[in-house]
Amino acid sequence: MQMVSMPPALTLPDGRRLRLDAMPLLMGVVNVTPDSFSDGGQFGNAGEAVAHGDRLVSEGADIIDIGGESTRPGHVVIDVATELARVLPVITGLRERSAIPISIDSWKAEVADAALAAGASIVNDVWGCQRDPAIAGVAARKGAPIIVMHNRDTIDPALDIFDDVLRFLERSIAIATTAGVARDQIVVDPGIGFGKTPRQNLMLIRDLDRLKQLGCPILLGASRKSTIGHITGQTVAAERLAGSISAHLYGVSRGAAIIRAHDVRPHLDALKVWAAIADSAEVSP
């Protein structure tokens, strides 16, 4: 596959540009769900979720990712009306208080359409336009960037995981561009923790730079994932912060342009130190 240069920025529907050629962007997570693996039920009503989003903004998030349906293993798919009832008040509430870019974490075209109309500006599809391909058309019509993530219904330890991820994301990119999304508006995500063994997850982070051949910016989301607990022995997701930062910094060294994290302030501090070390020649004595 021929290497394609990656875009320096994403353009939001309102014309603002998110630079991708400086320090990696931090995407803060707001789950408005009762059953998410890490923080399900903590922000069960709109007021609590908006307040949490405010905290993440104050801590330095560049993007707030709002989701209303859990994607944990064994989750129950909810209907569009229920999902919209969860996310729309949070999007509108946060939009009234901040101009921060908001991404809608959903694979459903109808949810993405309503969320973008309410003030979201990025689509984050955990099924990479392959569960509901109409979502790509929504992003195209709205002029919104779209994040396409690799996903699997089943785990196969014998699978060549990189081949599977690359082929899946190539299909996702083709669906999006055919629908009218500009290629420089597409972000790829290897889907850490989705239909993969711990070993496969670690391999994807280790060799993340192989995804550069797709010519799209890379998002990495290993925050609090079970793979980290598998290594450290921590069974409580919220206690996996140090492991999350370690995984993300390694991913940044391999080309991740966006980091999706539950804990924004510690990640920002870690990224500042990482950037200072990388640019140490520019630091005053």
N, C-alpha and C positions, 0 to 999 in steps of 0.2 A: 504494500500500500504506500502511495506517495505521501510524504509529509506535507501538511498544509499549515501555513502560518496561522497563528491564533490571533483573534481580534484584540485590540488594546482596550476596548470598552464595550459595555452593553448600553443600548439606548432605550430609555424608558418611554412609555406612551406620551408623557408630558414633555419629552425632549431632553430631559436630564440624562447625563451619561455617567455610568459607574465605571471608573477606571479599573482595569485589570492588570496594569503593567507596573503597579507600585506594590505596597504591602498587601498581602492577601486580605480580602474582604471577610468580615465576620457576619454570619447569618445567625441571629438569635432565634431560638425555638419557643413558640407559644402553642401548646397543645390544649385545645378546648375539648377534651375528651375525658370520659370516665375510666378509660382502660388502656391508655398508652403505657408502654413498658416502663418508662422512667418517671413520668410526672402525671400519670392519669389521675384525674379527679382533683388535682391541686388547684386548677383554674377552671372550675366547672361552670362558673357563670361569667357573663360578659364583663362585669365590673372587675372581678379578680383577674381575668385574662388581660384586660386593658392595662390595669395597674402593673402587671408583670411585664407587659410589653414596654411600658414607660420605663421600668427599671432597666430593662435591657438596652433601651435607647440611651439612658443616662450613663450606662456602663461602657458605651462605645460601639454598640452594634451598628453595622452598615445597612443591614436588611433585617426585617422581622418576618419570620416564616410562620404563618398561621394555618393550623390544620384542625379539622373537625372530625376526622375519622381515624381511628387507630390503625396502624399498619403492623402492629406486633404480630408474631406468629400466632395463628389461630384466631385472629381478630374476626369480628362479625361485620360484614359489609352493611352500611346503613343507607337509607334512602336519601335522595337528593334534598327533600324538604327538611329532614332532620339535620343534615350536614349544613345546609344554609342557615337554619335557625341558630346553629352554634357559631358559625364563623362571621356572618354578616354584621351582627352587632359589635363584634370585636374589631373588625376592619374599619367600620365607620367610626367607632369610638376612638380608636388609635389615630385614624386619619384626622379627626378633629383636633387632636392634641399634638400631632407631629407630622412633619413632611417626610419622614423616613420611608424609603421604598418598602413595600409590603409584598411578600410572595404568598400565593395561595397554594397550600399543600393539598392537592387533590388530583385524582385521575379522571374525574368526571367533567365533561365539557360544560354541562349546564351549571355546575358549581363554579368553574373557572370564569365563565361568562358573567355571572352575577357578581362574583368577587371583584373582577376587574371594573365592572360598572360602579361598584361601591367604593373603589379607591385603591385596590391592589394594583400592582404594576408588573408583577412577574408571575409566571405559572411554574409550579414545581410538581411535576408528574412522576410519581413513584413507579409508574408502569410505562414510562417513555413513549407515550402516544399509542401504545399497542393494545391497551384494554379498551380505550374509547378514543379512536383516532380523530374524532371530531374536535377534540381539544386543541389539536394543532391549528385548525381553522380559526378557532376562537383567538388564539394567540396572534395569528397572522392579521386578523381583522382589527384587533385592538392595538397592534404594533407593540406587543409585549414580548420580552425575552421569555424563553421557555427552557426549563431544566429537564432533561430526559435522563431517567435513572434506570439502570439495569435491575431486573427483578426476575425471580423464578418462583414457581409454585412448589417445587420440590428441591431437595438437596441431593446432589450426586457427588460423593467424594471422589469418584474416578474421573470427573469431568475436567477437561482442559479449560479452566475457568477464564483465562484471558481470551481464548478463542471465542468462548460463549459470550463474554462481555462485549468484545469488539463487534461480533456479528450482530448481536442484539442492538447495540447503539448505532451501528450503521443503518439498520432498519429504521430505528427511531428518527435518525437524522433525515433519512429519505422521506419518511411520512411527513415530517415537519416542513421540509423544503418544498415538497410537492404541494402542500397546503398553502404555501406562500410565505412561510417564515424564512427570513434571511438567514443564511448559515452563520453569519456573525452575531446572531441573536440566540444561538443555541449553546447551552452549557451541558456537559456530560457528567454523569455521576455513576461510579462503579457499583453503588448500592451495597455498601458494607453492611453485613448482617441480614441481607435479604436473599434467602434461598442458597446460602453458602455455609460451608464448614468454617470453623475458626482458622484452620490452615489456609483455606482459600481466601478468607478476608485478609489475612496477614500478607499473603502473596500479592494481592491487589494493591495494598498500600506500599509494599516494598518496591514494586515495579510500576508504580502509578504513572511514571513518565511514558510508558508504552501507549497510554491513551492519547498522548499528544499527536499521534499520527492521524487522529480523527479531525484535527484542525479546529477544535472547539475548546474553550476554557473548561477547566476541570473543577468540580465541586467534590469535596470530601466530607463525609459525615460519619465519623466513628464515635461521636460523643456518647459516652455511657453504655456503649454496646456490649452485648454479652461476651464477645470475643475478648474484650479487655478483662472482664471478670474471669474468663476462662484462664487467662494468664496469671492474674494477680490473686485469684481466689475470692474476690469481693462479690458477694451475691446481691448486695444492695446497689442498684444502678447509680444512685446519687453519690456513692462513695468512690466512683471510678474517675474522678476528675484528673488526677495525675496521669493515669494511663491514657485518658482521652487526649490530654495536651501532648503527651509523648507521641502518640500515633499521628496527631495532626501536624506536629512540627516535622516529623519524618515525611509526611505527605507533602508539606510545603516545600521541602527540599527536593521533592520529585515533581514539582510543578503544579500543585493545587493552587488555584487562584481564589477559591471561595471555601471557607470552613464553616460548616453548619454545627453549632454548638449550643448546649443548654446553659453553660456557664461562661458568659461573655467576658466579664472583667478579668478573670485569671487568664483566659485565652489571649486577650488583648495585651496583657503584660508580657506573656510568653512570646507573642509575635513581635513586640517592640524590642525585646532582648535579642531575639533571632535576627531581626532586621539590622540592629545595631552591630551585631557580630559580623553579619554578612557585609556591612558597609563600614567596617571598623576604620578604614583609611580616612573616612570623612568625619570621624568623631574627634572632637577637640581633646587635647591632652588633659 
